[in-house]
């Protein structure tokens, strides 16, 4: 059962979907791929992230730490 309100946020990243879904499970948030497109020789994925605010922040930090250089 969730303790706090549920928020939804959009995150753009180059992290591949498989890794993003695994990270979402670890951070206890739900994600959904909205769109994937190729820009400047790299794929950019748009994810809709739902969960408690602190968990979304944790997910965002983890995604930023594993993004390709």
KOLGU-928622 format. One line per 8 residues: for each residue x negated, y, z of C-alpha. Coordinates in nm, 4 decimals. Example, Ala and Ser with C-alpha at 12.3 -4.5 7.8 and 13.67 -1.06 7.14 Angstrom:
% residues 2
-1.2300,-0.4500,0.7800 | -1.3670,-0.1060,0.7140
***
This chain:
% residues 69
0.0000,0.0000,0.0000 | -0.1274,0.3482,-0.0827 | -0.1813,0.6008,0.1922 | -0.1834,0.9298,0.0036 | -0.0291,1.0909,-0.3007 | -0.1249,0.9576,-0.6426 | -0.2909,1.1940,-0.8895 | -0.3624,1.1550,-1.2606
-0.6663,1.3051,-1.4289 | -0.8210,1.2863,-1.7769 | -1.1913,1.2010,-1.8059 | -1.4004,1.2107,-2.1247 | -1.7127,0.9929,-2.1262 | -1.9435,0.7862,-2.3457 | -1.9227,0.4872,-2.1082 | -1.7881,0.1805,-2.2905
-1.4409,0.0584,-2.1893 | -1.5513,-0.2734,-2.0367 | -1.7874,-0.0987,-1.7970 | -1.5356,0.1765,-1.7202 | -1.2650,-0.0783,-1.6299 | -1.5076,-0.2671,-1.4041 | -1.6046,0.0591,-1.2298 | -1.2359,0.1519,-1.1909
-1.1695,-0.1789,-1.0156 | -1.4597,-0.1137,-0.7790 | -1.3289,0.2383,-0.7003 | -0.9665,0.1206,-0.6569 | -0.8208,0.3400,-0.9313 | -0.6196,0.2575,-1.2419 | -0.7418,0.3679,-1.5847 | -0.5947,0.3640,-1.9312
-0.7716,0.4375,-2.2604 | -0.5974,0.7265,-2.4321 | -0.8294,0.7720,-2.7301 | -1.1727,0.6745,-2.8611 | -1.3469,0.8756,-3.1308 | -1.6929,0.9034,-3.2793 | -1.8709,1.2363,-3.2364 | -2.2318,1.3090,-3.3356
-2.3413,0.9435,-3.3579 | -2.1816,0.8476,-3.0223 | -1.8411,0.7211,-2.9159 | -1.6428,0.9394,-2.6777 | -1.3656,0.7693,-2.4802 | -1.0768,0.9500,-2.3155 | -0.9455,0.7789,-2.0012 | -0.6383,0.8585,-1.7946
-0.7301,0.7877,-1.4311 | -0.4648,0.7416,-1.1602 | -0.5182,0.7047,-0.7883 | -0.5817,0.8904,-0.4653 | -0.7858,1.2093,-0.4997 | -1.0958,1.0828,-0.3145 | -1.1001,0.7609,-0.5145 | -1.0773,0.9520,-0.8427
-1.3717,1.1681,-0.7307 | -1.5702,0.8538,-0.6456 | -1.4887,0.7059,-0.9883 | -1.5921,1.0262,-1.1659 | -1.9248,1.0300,-0.9816 | -1.9933,0.6648,-1.0619 | -1.9066,0.7166,-1.4310 | -2.1341,1.0217,-1.4541
-2.4204,0.8220,-1.2977 | -2.3955,0.5410,-1.5560 | -2.3393,0.7545,-1.8674 | -2.5976,0.7007,-2.1412 | -2.8574,0.9761,-2.1631
***
